[in-house]
Amino acid sequence: MKNLKFVGLIAALAFAQNCATSSNLNGKNDYSVTSEAFKNAYNSITVEDLKRDLYIIASDDMQGRDTGSPGQKKAGEYMIQQYKNYGISFPKALGSYYQKVPSEFMKTRNGQLPESENILAYIEGSEKPEELIVISGHYDHVGMKNGVVYNGADDDGSGTVAVMEIAEAFQKAKKAGFGPKRSILFLHVTGEEHGLWGSDYYAKNPVFPLANTVANLNIDMIGRDDPENRGKQYVYVIGSAMLSSELKTINEQANKDSHNLILNYKYDDPKDPDRLYYRSDHYNFAKHNIPIIFYFDGIHEDYHKPTDTPDKIDYPLLQKRTQLVFTTAWELANRPERIKVDGKNTR
């Protein structure tokens, strides 16, 4: 009888475990990449939406989006309207979508830049709202030269619309009852082309404590390919293991769970002669020992030229890269423990 009771107990426990697993797979606790909540959000990132927004953000009407220019402000107004359409608000402490970056803060060799704005959209976490994932991209470009518009479709119109699409995907999941467990800040920074000013200003005037910032995923140029990788399904990944070995592992698993792109680590070295680890907005988080990933497509023939136009974007590849970033952010936002910082910034 004792043996029969033991067998019965084991069977009961196994049944209970199966029920719990089934509940997690079908209930409100399932945030796995096989869940309907994830799939629906992931699939909401479409070529059509990315293309629609980029043709507006990188249009001639935006006059190249130079820092503080009317064209940049017009682009910002469009972005904010889209966030309103998604039902995504701004951080309460900020009082609006704008974080003003004063002219006197942005001093260059040629004088001070005009006053400009970072644009911040925000989804509060359901379980760990004090912990924050920052998804960033700069929305400025270099403006006009001799009457010619530098549209900046890839640099960084591609990152701008990717951040917006990722935000919409998280909001769709939230509406379905699967809002992110950690808070997410969608940070569009200004002044990158003139010296990373917008991200520097945010880091020195954070809306949320930097100590509570779990990671920064920075997207700067993900819509094209470079000559070295022409025609390949790839993305450069920079800095993912610099400050947290877990972050690289998470991103690589997210890649397997999405499109299995070629993850190119060519520039993943602070000593690389191109010094790309220091050249985009993620660095203003990394220097505070916040784990980062910089997603990048490389230096192509239209970089910082008026020929960087939206018709040259590889939209299916832009979609895949955006979905990779979303999958990584989904894991970071919903995993039980925040990732460990087991590295140290080298400068």
Summary of the structure (lengths in Angstrom):
residues: 347
radius of gyration: 21.2
end to end distance: 68.8
largest distance: 92.9
contacts: 1224
relative contact order: 0.16
helix: 43%
strand: 18%
